[in-house]
Amino acid sequence: MPAPPAVLLSQLVDGDEESFNLALADALEAHRDHFRVADRADGPDAAVSLDVLALACHARRRGWDVRVSSPYLPGRLLKAAEVR
């Protein structure tokens, strides 16, 4: 399993929205690459990276624009996390 997205969390804590989006793209690519190997794509963890999704939802709650699009980052869940 890939390491927790420490850089992504760091950018969120630092309030750096631009770097957060760059780190988000990197984290999702790492997730994709990890689950491409052998039979990992068949497991339930392959569909979405829950830790990355949770941090992206937290960013949306802060009012940040999440500019990364990925099948591993469900848009409906991000939309539901928006501040109303």
Summary of the structure (lengths in Angstrom):
residues: 84
radius of gyration: 12.6
end to end distance: 34.4
largest distance: 42.1
contacts: 215
relative contact order: 0.18
helix: 62%
strand: 2%
